[in-house]
Amino acid sequence: MSDTLIAVVAASAKGDAKEHESFKGRAKAAMGAARDNGIVLDKEIQFKGALVALASLYQEDGDDEMVGRIKAEIAQLRAINAMQAGVPIDIDGLMKQKHEPLGLMGLWHESAEK
C-alpha cells in the first residue's frame, strides 16, 4: 500500500519540479508539492514521494550522475536510520562519498518553513 501512496505523491510532486531548472529549485518544488498533498498525510511517505519524483525526473533527463547522487544520499539516510535502530553498518563505506551531499533532508526541512 505504501508504494502506491508514494507513487501518488511522486506523480503530483514531479509536475511541480519540472517547472524548475536547478536542482535546488526542483527539490524545493517537489518537496513543497509533496507536503501539500491532501491525500497522503504521512510525512515519511511524502518525503519518499518527493525523492522518487526527483530521481525519475533526472532519469527522464538522462542525467545518470544526478540519479546516482540522489540514490547514494538515500542509501546514506537509510544507513543512518538502521544505525539508530541498532543495526550495525559499515561507517567507513558510508563515509567514502564521491560527491558533495545534496542535502536532501535539509531541503525537506526547509520546505516546511513556508
GIKAJO-V839290 format. One record per residue. RES is the residue in three letters. SS is DSSP state (helix for helix, strand for strand, loop for the rest). PSI is psi in radians with two decimals (NA if undefined). Layout:
BEGIN
RES & SS & PSI
RES & SS & PSI
END
This chain:
BEGIN
MET & loop & -0.69
SER & helix & -0.54
ASP & helix & -0.67
THR & helix & -0.75
LEU & helix & -0.69
ILE & helix & -0.73
ALA & helix & -0.65
VAL & helix & -0.82
VAL & helix & -0.78
ALA & helix & -0.69
ALA & helix & -0.75
SER & helix & -0.64
ALA & helix & -0.61
LYS & helix & -0.68
GLY & helix & -0.73
ASP & helix & -0.67
ALA & helix & -0.54
LYS & loop & -0.43
GLU & loop & -0.09
HIS & loop & 2.70
GLU & loop & -0.76
SER & loop & 2.74
PHE & helix & -0.83
LYS & helix & -0.71
GLY & helix & -0.76
ARG & helix & -0.77
ALA & helix & -0.80
LYS & helix & -0.69
ALA & helix & -0.78
ALA & helix & -0.75
MET & helix & -0.65
GLY & helix & -0.76
ALA & helix & -0.66
ALA & helix & -0.76
ARG & helix & -0.59
ASP & loop & -0.02
ASN & loop & 2.14
GLY & loop & -0.16
ILE & loop & -0.79
VAL & loop & 2.04
LEU & loop & -0.20
ASP & loop & 2.09
LYS & helix & -0.63
GLU & helix & -0.75
ILE & helix & -0.64
GLN & helix & -0.78
PHE & helix & -0.82
LYS & helix & -0.68
GLY & helix & -0.71
ALA & helix & -0.70
LEU & helix & -0.69
VAL & helix & -0.73
ALA & helix & -0.81
LEU & helix & -0.87
ALA & helix & -0.73
SER & helix & -0.58
LEU & helix & -0.80
TYR & helix & -0.54
GLN & helix & -0.74
GLU & helix & -0.61
ASP & helix & -0.19
GLY & loop & 0.34
ASP & loop & 1.38
ASP & helix & -0.54
GLU & helix & -0.80
MET & helix & -0.68
VAL & helix & -0.76
GLY & helix & -0.71
ARG & helix & -0.73
ILE & helix & -0.81
LYS & helix & -0.67
ALA & helix & -0.71
GLU & helix & -0.63
ILE & helix & -0.74
ALA & helix & -0.67
GLN & helix & -0.72
LEU & helix & -0.69
ARG & helix & -0.71
ALA & helix & -0.71
ILE & helix & -0.74
ASN & helix & -0.79
ALA & helix & -0.75
MET & helix & -0.72
GLN & helix & -0.46
ALA & loop & 0.03
GLY & loop & 0.15
VAL & loop & 2.24
PRO & loop & 2.40
ILE & loop & 2.84
ASP & loop & 1.60
ILE & helix & -0.68
ASP & helix & -0.75
GLY & helix & -0.61
LEU & helix & -0.59
MET & helix & -0.21
LYS & loop & 1.20
GLN & loop & 2.36
LYS & loop & -0.46
HIS & loop & 2.82
GLU & loop & 2.42
PRO & loop & 2.56
LEU & loop & -0.42
GLY & loop & 0.71
LEU & helix & -0.75
MET & helix & -0.68
GLY & helix & -0.73
LEU & helix & -0.63
TRP & helix & -0.79
HIS & helix & -0.65
GLU & helix & -0.62
SER & helix & -0.32
ALA & loop & -0.25
GLU & loop & 0.53
LYS & loop & NA
END
